[in-house]
């Protein structure tokens, strides 16, 4: 991670995990626990998880 600047916390993850998190498929704290995300201060894990929480997980209504 880069040196801390003018912010409280920095997170790092790739675009695939970011997309899954924003869509509500997986919460940030799970990505961090699996080693797929980084955070500069672990005290902010739950805060970041809440910030990126989706109100509803995606679902498919297409008939197969």
N, C-alpha and C positions, 0 to 999 in steps of 0.2 A: 504494500500500500504506500501511497505517497505521504509526504510529510503533512501533518495536520495544519490546516490554514484557518480561514475565517468561517468555520462551521463547527457544529457540536459533534457530529459523527459522520463517518464516511463508510459507504458500503461498496462492495465490489462483487459482481456476478456477471456471467455471460448473458447474451441476449435470449437464449433459449430458456434459461431459468427465470430471467426477468419477465418474459412473456407469460410463462406459467404462473408466476406470482401475481402479476397484474390481472390475469384472467380469473384468479381465485382458485386455481387448481391445487396449488401448494402454498402454504404460508412461509414467510421469510424464516421463522425460527426453525422450520424443518430443513430448508435449504442450508442454513448455517450448520445444523446438527449433522447433516450428511456431508459437510465439507464442500458444498457447491456454492457457498456465498461467504464473503468475508465482511467483517465489521470492525471499525477502529476502536470501538468501546462496547464491550459486551453488555454493559448496563442499559444500552439502548435497544436490545434485541426485541423486547416486547413492544416498545414504542414504534419501531420500524415495522414490525408485524402488523400492528393496528393501522398504521398509515396506509399500507398497501393492501389491507383486507378488502376483498370484494364483497358487496352485499349479497350476491348470489353467484354460485358456481355456474359455469356454462353448461348448457344441455342441448341435446340435438332433438329436433322434432321431425327430421327427415325420415320418411318411411323407407325401409330397405327391402 
